[in-house]
Amino acid sequence: MRRLHVGIDDHDSPEGGCTTHFAAIAVKILFELGAVFEDYPLLVRLNPSIPWKTRGNAAVAFRVLLPEGRVEDAVEALLQASSEYRGATRHPTSSPGMVFAVDTDPGAFRAIYRKALSDLITPELAARYVERLGAYVPNEYRGARGVVGAAAALGALLDGEDYTFELLAYRSPEHWGTPRLVDPASVERMDRETRPYTFNNYDPQERRVLITPHGLDPILLGIRGESPDVLRRALELVEVGEPIDAWLIFRSNQATDAHYVPRSIAGLRPYQAGIIDAVVVEAPWVLPKGHVILRVSDGSGSIDAAFYEPTRVLPRVARGLVKGDKLRLYGVVKPASTTRGLTFNVEKLEVVEIVETFKLVNPVCPRCGYRMTSAGRGKGFKCRRCSYRDPGAAKEKVPVPRSVEPGIYVPAPSAMGHLVKPLQRYGMEKSAVRRPLSAEEWSWYR
Ligand SMILES: [Zn+2]
């Protein structure tokens, strides 16, 4: 048996293409060639701030064993399928990529994965990097943006990295473009019955179903959770009124905070993702649409941190912050749009320490208990009620209760980025890779 690694990215298009849908076709092709999957198919989210990303910037990777002599057939069949898929869903803004590696230790590709999670890489650099490690980048993909995600996906989700699973169910072609027949009440019930082993599938506050995408793409629904078992059970609990063509369970870096690299403000570059530890240096500034801007500094420099309204939680907390509060900010860097320099778009906020705030009030009359008034500049205070005077009296500091408490704040599920770890996953992190037991555990075709 030979080991084949396949990375795929950017087969999306607004006319119905989708990298994860192409993945379902590719998995079937590999099954037919006798492939044994050494790992679940991988659904790999990459740097969310990349300006030209399609949808969620998701790539896919496979790690399979193939009978001797079948590797070339597999590569050829996948290239053929990709070309047909793109022919059917061609779109000017997509730039598909596929990368192959045979018998290479995927650990060799870990560095490019880490880089693609939190930084900007060109397709040329990605191709050169993985080719040096023995990977094969077919000529037709040379220069394509999708090469970056395809190359990076090869090195994703190795031992020691946290992961989750997502079950994707695919629609039958005759239903593409029609409303998805998924019963919202059953999704709410599924969410209640499978928590905390599933997450971000339903927003109870907004009463909003989050498992169904919109638009033309062939995905019927996607359920996110901690194990293949819980996802298969969750799918049974959801009432679907249309045929399902196939479903696959992917192992994923979604909801793991994988893209956050500790950084200093002075070192930040546009489109990087990271964590900064900083102190509030100016009062929050509320923009007309409810977004909040907060100037923060870490000693190396200062930057505007932006908290966007759709996240609901983040601007509400940011509004209550004051100068001196210590924060840990998780987010992505956006290029300068104002004279104030770069902006750090906050995806998650930790209030580490809050300062005490005070207001100054006039002192109380020691004789009658009435609050005194100023006796004039530098003359202390006098009592209007009993005429007591105290030239030495000064204003008193009275503590003002804070509206914000230390803690971790994440956006509402409907506004949370794919990679952002929700609060309910804290303590559920996994580090040892779980290998699939059988293909039936994670795949089904009609
Ligand atoms: Zn008095």
Boltz pocket constraint, residues with backbone or C-beta under 6 A from the ligand:
constraints:
  - pocket:
      binder: B
      contacts: [[A, 365], [A, 366], [A, 367], [A, 368], [A, 369], [A, 370], [A, 383], [A, 384], [A, 385], [A, 386], [A, 387], [A, 388]]
      max_distance: 6.0
